[in-house]
Amino acid sequence: MRIYLAGPDVFLPDPGAAAAAKKALCVAYGAIGIFPTDPWPPSDPLALAQPRSRAMSIYARNEAHLRDCDALIANLTPFRGPSADAGTVYELGFMRALQRPVLGYSNVARRFTDRTLRSLGDSARQRPDGVWEDADHMSLEDFDLHDNLMIDGGIALSGGALIVRDVSPEQRFTDLIGFEACLAHLMSGAA
């Protein structure tokens, strides 16, 4: 089984170490881990001199990886805000549309609404009907889920697992216990 390893891990100071650790766990479970930075057809270095060209090349490579994988495990730890990394969420939805198993883990257990309220600070207020809203009068999603309902729902309806736990702040993007739990769930045939 080929598993796409989605997440903001690509932004870590040493993404290669993150890739190696996850790939080693995949091998231990009899799978092949595919990291977003893994090579896919060689590209023309001259064409990649411009930032937009590099971005489109990365997108094309990652889409090719997604199409070539059997499942996806996403690091959904909140990234630069109250929700998961936008690119990771896109990849999760892409795999869900391909009707392949999607699983996720987060190393922050606080619920989405609580994280959103915390990020908004004093600009959030409660309407007379009890609904929370932001400074633009936009209601906040409040379903007692870990993240946006489309993320939690996509994982649940694919038969996947969403593993949520708290780890120390300095390990929130590197702790792999939740990742390994997803891997065990997937390889047991439960997904």
N, C-alpha and C positions, 0 to 999 in steps of 0.2 A: 504494500500500500504506500502510495506517495502522498505525503501530507504537507500542505502549504502552511508555513509558519508565519502567520500574520502578526503584526504589532509594531509599536513604536520602537522596538529593539534596534531598528536600523539607525536610530538617532543617538544611540549610546556612544560613549567615547570609544569603545572597542566593540563594534557590532560583530566582528569576526569571532570574538570569544563567545558572545551570546549565541551566534549561529552554531558554533562547534558544540556548545553544551546541549542545546536542544537537539541537534542532529545525533549526538551520542545517545541521548535518551531514546530517540526514535529507533536507532539501531538495536538498542537493548530490548525493545518491544517488537522487533521484527519488521520495522517500517523504514521508510526513507523520508527524511525531512528535507523540504525544499525551502530555502530562505530567500527572501525577496532580492537580495544582492547576488544570488547565484547567477553565473553567466547563462545567457541564452543567446541564440546565434551571435556570432561576432559582429561587432558594429564598426562602422567607419569612424576612426578617431577624428578625422577632419570635420565630419558632419556633426560631431558632438561638441564642437568648440563653442557653440552658442548655448546659453542656459535653456532656452525653449527646446532646442533640439535634444539636449541631454534629458530634459524632463519627459519628452515624448518617447525617447528611447527607453527610459526607466518604466514608463507606463506600459509600453508594448511588451517589454520583457516580463513584467509582472503579470500581465494578462495572459501571456503564453504559459507562464508557470501555473497560473490558476487553472487554465483549461487542461493542463497536463496532469493535474493532481486529482486524487480520489476523495480528499477531504481537506478541511481547514481547521486549524486550532489557532484562535486569536487571543492575543494579549489585550484584554479590554480594560486594563488598569487606566483610570482617568489620566488623560494626557493634555497638558496645557489648558486645563479647564475642568468643568465638572463631568464631562463625558469622555468616552474612548476616542482614540485617534481617528480622525475623519477618513484617512486613507484605509485604515484597517476595517472600519465599518463598511466602506465601499466594497472592499474585497470580500467581506463576510456576505454581503448582499449578493455579490456577483456569484459566489459559490452556491448560495441558497437558490438563486435563479437557475443554476445548472442542476439543481436537485441533488446536490451532494451533501454529505453530513458536515455540519458546522458546529464547532464547540468553542467555548471561550472560558477564560479565567481572568479574575481581577484580584490584585493584591491590596485592594482597598474595599472594605466591606460596607462602608456607609452607603445608604441608598441614594438614588439619583436626585430625588427631590431635596433631600437634606444637603447634598453637595451643591446643587444649584442655588439653594437659598444662601448657603455659606458664601458662594462666589459672588452673589449679588449684594450681599451685605445689607445696608440700610435702604437700598433702593427697592427691595422687595416689600410688598405690602399685601395684606389679606383683604379681599373684597368682602362686602357684607354677607355674601353667600358662602364665605369660607374659602373660596378659591384664591390661591396665591397668584400674584401677577408681578411683572417687572416694571421698570420705569416707563416703558413704552405701552403699558396696559395689556401686555400679552400674557395670557395665562401660562402657568407652569404645569408641566406634566406631573401628575401626582397619582401613580398607580402602585406605589410601594414595590417598585421593581428596582433592579440594580442599575439599569441604564434606560435609555429610550425604549419604548415598547416594541419598536421594530427590531431592535437588537435582541432583547430577551425573547420576543415572540419567534423570530427566525430560528434561533437556537433550539427553542423548545419544540417547534413544529418540524424540525429536521430530525428529531430524535436525539439531538446532541445534549451536552451537559454544560451548565454554566457553574463553574467552581468559583466561589467568592470567599475570600479570607483576608484577614488583616495581617500585614507584615510590618516590620519596622520601616519607617520612611526611607532610610538609606538603601533598603533592599527592594523597594516596591517595583522596580523595573528589572530586577535580576533574580529574584526568588523564583524557583521553578517547581515548587511543590504543586501548585495549582495546574501548571502545564502538564506535569507528570500524571496528575489525576485525570485530566482530559484524555491524555494518551492512553491510559489504562482503560478508561471507559470506551474509547473508540476501538481499541484493539480487542476488547472482550466481545465485540459484536453488538454491544448495547446500543450503539448509535446507528 
